[in-house]
Amino acid sequence: MAVTLTEKAARHISRFLEKRGKGIGLRFGVQTTGCSGMAYKLEYVDEAETDDLVFESQGVKVFVDAKSLPYVDGTELDYTREGLNEGFRFYNPNVKDTCGCGDSFRI
């Protein structure tokens, strides 16, 4: 079981935490929403929760709650820039279908 980061994603997270002046990593999980049923949820972590699983990738800690792990296990997070758009990309081997807008997915 693992969640990994590309070098670009790790660099982006590290820079943001440094600018923010606090934080120990990134929380990665899912929430029920959207056309296909689930969407990714990202937030910076100042303190670990008791049910967090912690993965370290490229020197950055990624916190995943136990309920989200079955949905995101094996996912690689990347950070991309395409023209004026930039953001995280999720390469999740568990996804069976995504909605047309790409904001939600189904396992």
URDA-V808853 format. One record per helix or strand of 2 or more residues. SS is the DSSP state (A for helix, B for strand). FROM is the first residue (numbers start at 1). TO is the last residue. If there is no record, write none. Layout:
# URDA-V808853
ss: <SS	SS>
from: <FROM	FROM>
to: <TO	TO>
This chain:
# URDA-V808853
ss: <B	A	B	B	B	B	A	B	B	B	B>
from: <4	7	25	37	52	60	66	76	85	97	105>
to: <5	20	33	45	57	65	72	82	91	98	106>
